[in-house]
Amino acid sequence: MAQETNAASAQGAATATDERTMRRARRQALLDAGVNPYPIHAEVTAHAAELEERYAELPDGTDTEDVVSVAGRIRAFRRQGKAAFIVLEDVSGQIQLFCRHDVLGEKGWELLSQLDLGDILGATGAVLRTRRGQLSVSPTSLTVLSKSLRPLPEKFHGLTDREVRYRQRYVDLIMNPEVRDVFRKRSQIVSLIRRYMEADGYMEVETPMMHAILGGANAKPFVTHFNALDRDFYLRIATELPLKRLIVGGMERVFEIGRNFRNEGMDLTHNPEFTSMEAYCAYSDLEGMKRLSEGLFKTIAREVCGCEEGHEVITYQGQEIDLSGTWASRPLSEIASECVGEHVDMDTPIERLRELCEKNGIEVQPSWGAGKLLFELYDELGEKTIVNPTFVCDYPEEVSPLSKRKAEDPRLTDRFELVIAGHEYANAFSELNDPVDQAGRFAEQVAAKGLGDDEAMGYDYDYVRALEYGMPPAGGIGYGIDRMVMLFCDQAAIRDVLLFPAMKPETVTRADIQAQVEGAVTDNAAASVDDIAADAEKVTAAVVEAPAALDAGLGREAALALLAEHNKEEFHLEHGATVGGVLRQFALEMDPENADFWEVVGILHDLDWEEHGDDPVGHTVYAAEWLRAAGGSDALVRAVQSHNSDNNPDLPAPELPMEK
């Protein structure tokens, strides 16, 4: 079965190559006929949705004399005698071209033979509705606007591989209308946020993306070298400190929507490059930021999700989220106490807080005080338990260097994080405006940095100097725009709301480059294929012969069925599925092209344990027989057996990074 799968894969690759060769030939045929397949301009007078609305009442079998010019990508094409039917897709939808030989003329009819699915085509003609009720344009002229040289993914399966979808977002947008809808909604949400803030009297500003001093948040930065000044700068991790300088300068309400950069991991809710909105309001406080948040989120729910006022209820990943009414406010220590099963707060002995952290698998640093330990208990155990919008308040001062202390307990700060569906969406302060206190907090951050905290802030002399001129009381808040889009578009992964998420460089082979530049590198002035490959290598660090794809011979569902065939205990079934998911996540970072393969390896790694767990040497030997009988590939058997090579030296040792 694995051989059949590999053969089918190879045949598919060959077919795609043949298809590209034929498309290049048709491109050349157009050029030879004097047709430019990439003209400079196209006239478009109507879009598909506009025509559907305008001619909604047009009876079946009716012609009009209304001439329109449309353009779009060919998504379907069939010929039937002296007629041809082409479905064009534009930004608004699809419209049919009903091409008739007598109307189109000989030249236009001949052009049809040079068209392919995926070509971008312009058409001018009269609007009609066919006898079967299909609104159409009957073209008198056709214009090739862009000749497509690569075939689109197969129609019925579309583009489903997530890694390919993220890397080739342009194809994803072509093939998956629901993806286009997510990004239309994203644009709508960002536009709505701007209008909401402006209506509330806030002024939008822009601040630098390169900072000489790290500040505004606790995070690892990206470092870049500023050649003109011959010194390193940081890509900004937050916009907070420049915006509060503007509050000092008399701009009472300011906000900024922009990109921040944090040199940290990637997962379902984190991308190293992300969009945030920070806002600061003079003479406000934490309560003002709560009102701002409730109003903003409810407005988005109504305008983007269609909720009724007073009943702003949405669904996120199967959970009903009620945004209506007044949102709950809860102390951080209260939530942490619920999670550990006993009361904890800033008065709990630090030794007990350490014990509770270690008991719950939280790695503790010796330099952490009670505030940091309490925060870690909440952050690791409590946040994920929250469903409906909750303002988690009273953060320890130790983890809040820019927030005003609470008058009743200076060990805590006037800060909240807005948590919905187990994730943080906003972080807000009653802003610290005492320059002496702020200088002391910065000094503590520098000390933490000296003890190895690479996320600690530096000492920002200029910011303290600004506060020394006097900053009014102020409320400030930062929102994660990407997460907000995830929430309101019901998307589980941040990559699904970023047009171009961060990815490992793609492997580009010399054969890939050869295929692209064939016919283009024709004179001595042009770079050779080897020159181009060497240049590409600088970018990708991966211009090598492409590694063979790993094929398990079994899909995920078949693997789970095989696991269930040989294992009846719920633990073993859950263990296999869990390890499969974990390996898939590792593979998305280390070997994304083979993520499906490694998930199957994880599911089946202990296939024979329930029946032969008392034979550690034979473990995976029995599994190998079952895997081969089920159609598993040699690569699958090798990967499964490699994890038991310590007990059985006759088994293959781990070689691939994922096996290790």
N, C-alpha and C positions, 0 to 999 in steps of 0.2 A: 504493500500500500504506500509506503514511504517513497519507493522508487517511482510509483505511478504519480504521486504528488509532485516529486521533483521533476519528473518528465513533463507534467502539465505546466509547472512553473516555468521550465525552460522554454516550452512551446509558447507560453504566453509572452515571455520576453521576446522571443523571435518574432511572434506576430506583431508586437508593438513596434519592433525595429522595422519590419516590412512595411507597416502602416506609415511610419515616419518617412520612409524612402518614397512611398507613393505620394504622400502629401508634398514632399519637396519637388517631385516630378510635376505635380499639378501647379505648384507655384511657378516653376520654370516655364510651363506651358502658357500660363497667363502672361508672363513677361515676354515670351516669344511672340505672343499675339498682340503685343502693345498695350496690355492692360496692367496698370500699376496696382498690385494687390495690397498696397499700403498708402492710399491717397492721403492728402494733407487735411482734407475737410469733408464733412458730410452734413447735409441739410436734414434736420429732423423737425417735423412740424407736429407730431403727435406721438404719444406713448400708449402702450397697450391698455392700461387701466383707464386712461382718458377716453379711448375709443369705446371700450366696453360700457362706460357710463353714458357717453353721448348717444350711442346707438342701441341702448338697452331695449327700446321699443320697436326696433326695426324688424318687420315680419320676416319669416323664413322665405327664402327664394327671392329676396328683393335686392336689386342693384341700386346704387346711388351714383350721382355724378360728382360726389365729394372726393376730391383728390388729396391724399395725404402722403407724407414721406415719413417712413418709419425706419428704425435700425435696431439691430440686436444680434445676439449670438444664435446660430442655428442649433436647436435642440432636437429637432426631428425632421426627417426628410424622406419622402417617398414619391415615386413616380408611377403614374398610371396612364399609359397611352399618351395622349396629347395633353395631359394635365399633370401637374406636380404640386405637392402640398409640403410647405415648409413652415415649421413652427419657429418663430423668432422669440427670444426672451430678452426683454430690456429690464431696466431697474424697477419697473412697476408691475410686470407680469409677462404674459405671453400673448402673441397675436399670430394668427395663421396667414400665410401668403398662399393664395389660390392662383397658381401660375398656369395660364392657358397659352398654348402655342400661338394661337391666332392673335392674342392680345399682346403677348410678350415679344413676339417677332423672332426671326431666325437667330439673330445675334444673341439676344437674351436667352433663348432656348439652349443654344450651344454652351452658354456660360454655365448652365446647370451641371454639365458633366465635369466641371472643374471644382465643384463645391464639396465640402466635407462637413460632417458634424463638428461643431466648435468654431467654424468660420464666423466672422462678424460681417453681416450683410446689410446693405441699405436697399430699400425698395420704395418706389413711388408708384401710386396707382389709386384706383377708386375703391371706396369702401362698399362692401356688399355682405349679405348674409346668405349662406348656401341653403339649398333645399333641406339639408339635414340640420340647419339651425346654427351653424358655426360662423361667427362673425369673422370676416376675412378682409384682406386687401388684395385686389387683383392687380398685380404690378404690370406697368408698361415698361419699366426699366429696373434693372438690378445692378448694384454696384458692390463689388467685393471691397470691404473696408479694412479687413485684416485677415490674411490667410493663416489658419491655424496649422502648425506643423507637428503638434503632438495630439494624439487622440485623447479624448476625455475618458474618465473611468467608465466602466461598463454600466449601462443605464440602470439596471434593476438593483445592483448592489451598491452603486454609487461609490463615494469615498468614505470608508468607515475606519480605516487605520488611523488612530489618533495622532501618532507621531507624524505621519504623512500629512494629515490635516493641518497640524500646527506649522509644520515646516513649509508646506505649499498652501498657505492660506488662500491664495488666489484661486486654486482649484477647489478648495473647500467651499468658497463663496459661490463659485459657479454651480457646484453640484448640490449644495444643501441650502435650500431657501430658508430653513429655520435658523441657520447660522447668520445669514444676512439679517434676519429679523432681530436677533440678539444685538447686533451692532447698530442697527437703526434705533433700537431702544436705548442702547448706551448713549448714543448721540443725543437722544431726546432727554435722558436723565441729566446729562451734563448741562445741556441748555436750560433745563428747568431749574437746576441748582443755581445757575447764574441769575436767572430772572427772579428767583425767590430771594436771593441775597440782595440784589439791587433794589427790589421792591421794599426790603426792610432797611434801606438806607446805607448798605455797605458799598464800598468802592473797591473795584478789582484792581490789584496792583501786580507788578512783576518784580521778583527779587533774584539775586544771582544764583546760578546753579553750581558755581565753584566757590568753595570757602577755604580761607587760609587756616581756620580753626574749626575743629570738629565740635558740633554742638546742636542743640535742639531736640535730641533724642539719644537714647542709649542703643547704639547699633554699630556694627562694623562698616567702615566706609570703603568706597572705591577711591583709589589714589591716582591722580594724573599729574604729569609734570608740565608746568607752565614755562615754556622755553624762554619767553621774553623776560621773565623775572628770575629764571633759573632756580625755581623752587617748586616743591610739591604742593599741590592743592587737593582738597577733598571734594568729590561730587557730593552735593548736599544730601543729607539724610532727613532733613526736615526744613521747613520754612519759618519756624517759630521765632527765632531771635531777630532776623531782619524785620519781620512784621511787627514785633513789639517795639522795635526802634521807631517805627512809623507812628505807633501810639504815643510814644514820647514826643514825637514831632508835631502832634496835634491832629493827626488823621484819626478821628474817633472810631470809625468803623471800617475795617479793611478785611479783604479776603484774597486768597490766591489759590487758583487751581493749577496744578503743575506736577511735573515728574520729580520723584525722589529716588535715590539709589542706595541700596543697602547690600553690602557684600556678604550675603548670608545664603542659607539654603533655599531650595525650591521645593514646594510641596503643593497640596491642593489649594492652600489659601495664601501662599507667599510667592512672589516673583521679585527678583532683585531690582527690577525697574518697575515702579508702580506710580499710580496717580493718586494724589490726595488733594483735599481742600482744607485749608486752615483759615480760621476767621477769628478776629479779635475785636472786642467791643468795649470801649472805655466806659467806665461807670457801671458796668455790669458785673456779674459774678457767676458762680456755678449754677444758680437757679435760672439765670437768663440763658445759659447754654442748654439747660434741659428744655426750656420752652422752644428754643430755636430748633433743637433736634426733633422734638415731637411734631412741630409744625412742618418741618421739611420732609420727614419720612412719610407723614400722612398725605401731604400734597403729592408726592411721587406715587404713592399707592393709588390715589384717586386718578391722576392724570395718565399714568403709564399702565396701571393694572386694571383700571376701570372700576375701582371700589367706590361705593357711595359714602358720602360724608357721614361720619359717626359710626361707620361699619367698615373700617379699613382692615380687612382680614385677607391675608394672602396665604398661599401654600408654597413652602420651600422644602424640596426634597421629601415630599410626603408628609411634612409636618404643617399643621395649621398655625399660622403666626398671627396673633391679634395685636394690631398696631393702634387700635382705637382706645379711647379713654385716656386717663392719666397713667403714665408708666410707673412701675414700681421702682423704689430706691432702696438698696440694701447695703449694709456695711460689708466690706470684704471679709472681716473676721467672722461674721455670722455665717457666711457661705462656707468658709474654710472649716468652721466648727462642725457644720452639718456633715461635711465630707469625711472628717477624721473621727467622728463619733464622740467628741468631747469638746468642751468649751476651750477655745484658744483665742488669745488676743495679745496685745503688746506687753501685758503683765505676766504671760505664761513664761516660766523659766526657759532660758535659751537652750538648755540641755534637752528639755522635753520637746521643744520645737524641732531640734535636730533629730531626735529619735523618731518623731512622727514623719519627718521628711524621708529618713532612711527606710523606715518601715514601708513607706509607699513608693519606694524606688526612685526617690529624687536625690540626685547626686548633690552633695553639699560642699561648699567651699569653706575653708577655715575662717576666712575673713568676713563671712556673712554675719550680720547682726540679726536681732529678733525681727525687725521689719522686713528684711529680705527673705528670711525663712518663712514668715507668715504669708508674704506675697507668693512665694513658690508653692506653698500648699494650696492656696486658692487657684493660682494659675494652672497648675498641673491637674488638680482634682475638681475644682469647682466650676470653672468657666464653661466646660462642656456640658454641664447639667442644666444650664439655663436655656429656656425655649423662648418665651415671650420677652419683649424688650424690657431690659432691666438696667437701671443706672447703678453700677457697683461702685460704692463710695468709700471714703475714709481710707485712702491708700497710705501706707507708711511713708514717712519723710525720706527714709533711706532709698526708696526707689522712685522718688518724685522730686528731683533737684530743682525744678522750675515752678513748683506750686506753692501757694501760700499755706502756712501752717494753720491748723485749726486752733482757735483761741482756747477751747476747752481741753485740748490735749495736743501740745505742740509736737508730739511724736507722730501725729497723723497730719494729713494734708487735705485741703479742700479740693478734692479731685474726684472725678468719676470716669469710668469707662462704660460705654454703652455696649451691652452684650445682647445679641439676638441669635437664637438657634445655635448656641454654643460657640459663637465667634464674636470677636471685638469689632465694632464698627466705628467707634469714635472714642477719643480721649480728650478730656476737658479739665481745665483748671480755673480756680480763682487765682489769677496770675500773681506771682510773687513780684512785688515792686519795691521791696526794701533792699537797697543796694548793699548794705552791710551783711544782711542775711544771705543775699545772693552770692556775694564774694566768698562767704564761708562754705556755702553749698558747692561752689566750683572747686574750692580747695579740697573738699572731701572727695570730689570726683577725681581730682588729680592724684590724691592718695590711693584711691581704688585702682587707678590706672597703674600706679607703681607696684601694686600688689598683683598685677596680672590681669586686671579686667580690661580687655581690649575693646569693650563697648562703652567704657566711661568717657565722659566729655572732657574737653580741655578747658583751661582757664581763659575765658573771653574777657580781656581787659576792656575792650571797647564797649561791650554790652553793659558791663558794670558801670562804666563811665556814663553811658546813656541814662541808666537808672538814677545816677547821682544828680542828673538835671531834673528828675522828678517824672514818674509815670503815674497817671491816675489809676485808681482801682479799675480792674478790667477782668472780663471773662474771656477765655480763649478755648478754642476747640479745633481738633483735627479729625477729618473723616477719611476713611479709606474708600475712594470712589470705586475701585475695582470690586471690592467686596459688596458695596451697595448695589452695583450692577448684577453681581451674582445673586443677591437676595431677590431683587425685583424681576430678574429674568429666570429665576429658578435654575441656576447653573451650579453644579457641584464643585467645579474646578476653576481656579483663577485663569488658567490658560484658555478656557472657553469664552472669556470676556475680554481677552487681549488679542488684538489683531495679529500681532507678531510677538508671541511670548519668547522668553529666553530659551535657547536651544543649544545643545552641543553642536560644534561645527559639523557640517555634513561631509561624508566621504565623497570625494570627486575623483574619478579614475581618469587616466589618460584616454581610455576608450570613450568615456563620456565627452571629454573635451574634443576628441577627434570627430565624433559624430556631430557636435555643434558647429565646429568651424569648417566642416567639409564644404568646399565651394566658396568659402569666405576668405581663407588665407591663400591668395593667388599671386601676390607679387613679392618682390624681394624686400620691400619696405615693411611688410607685415611680419609680426612675430611668428615663429614656428610653433607647432603644437607643443614641443618640449618646453619652449620658452613660456608659453601660456600655462602649462601644467606646473612649472616651477613657480610661477607667480601665484597661481591658485594655492600652491602648497603653503605659501607664506600666510595665507588667510585661514585655510582649513587645517593646516598641519596634518593633512590626511590624504594627500594625493598619492595614493598607492593602489595597487590592484585591489579591487573590492573584495572583502571577505565573503565567503560563501554564506548565504543565509542559512540559519539553523531551522530545520523543519522537524517538528516532533512526530509527524505522521498522525497525530491525534489533536483534535481541537479541545477547547476547555470543557465543553459539555460532555464529550466522549471520555475525557480524563476523569471527570467527576463520576460518571456512570461506572467506569472501571474500578474506581476507588470504592464505590458503594457495593460493587459485586463481591469484593474480597474483604470488606470491612463492614461490620454491623454496628459497632459501638459508636455512639454519637461523637465521643471525643476524637476518635481517629478521623471521622468525616470532617469535623470542624477544623482539626489540626491541619489536614491536607489543604482545605480551602484557604485557611489563614496563611499558611506558609506560601501557597501559590500567590496570594495577593501581595505578600511582603516581597517575594522575589520579583514580582512584576514591577513593584515600585523601585527596587534597586536597579532593575534592568532599564527602566526609563531614564536613569541617570548614566548607567555604565554601558549599556548595550541596547539602546532604544529600538533598533531595527529588529531585534529578536525578543522583544518583551513577551509576545504570545508564547514563544517556546519556553522561556524560563518560568512563566506561570504554570505551564503544564508540568515542568520538572518539579516545581514546588508541590503541586497537588499530589504527585505520584511518588515523591521521594521515599515515603514510608509505606508503599503499597502493600508489602508483605509482612508488615510488623505485627498485625493482629494475629495472623496465622503462624508466624515463625519468629516472634519476638524473643523466644528462648534460644535462638541460634544466631548470635551476633555475627559469626563468620559467614553464615549463609544468607544473612540479610542482604537484600537487593539481588542475590543470585536467583532466588525464586521469582522475584519481581521481573527480572529480565525475560524469563520464559513467558510470563503473562503479557508483558509489554509487546514482545514480538508477535505473539499470537493475536493480539488486538490490532496489529498494524503499526506499532510504535517503531520509530526509526532507530538506526544504530546510534545516532547522535543523542537521542533521548535516553536510550539504555546506558550509554557511556556517562552522561551527565548524572543520572540517578545513581549509578553504581559508584561514581567517584566520591560521593560523600561518605562511603563506608570503607574506604581504602585503608584507614588506620587499623580496622579490625581484620581486614582480609587483604594482605599485600598482593594477592593475585588480581585484585580489581584495579581498574585504571585509576591513576592518581590524578588529583585536580590539576588542570592545566590552564583553562580559560579563567580570566579574572572573576567571572560570576561563580565558577565552581569553587574558587578559593574563599 
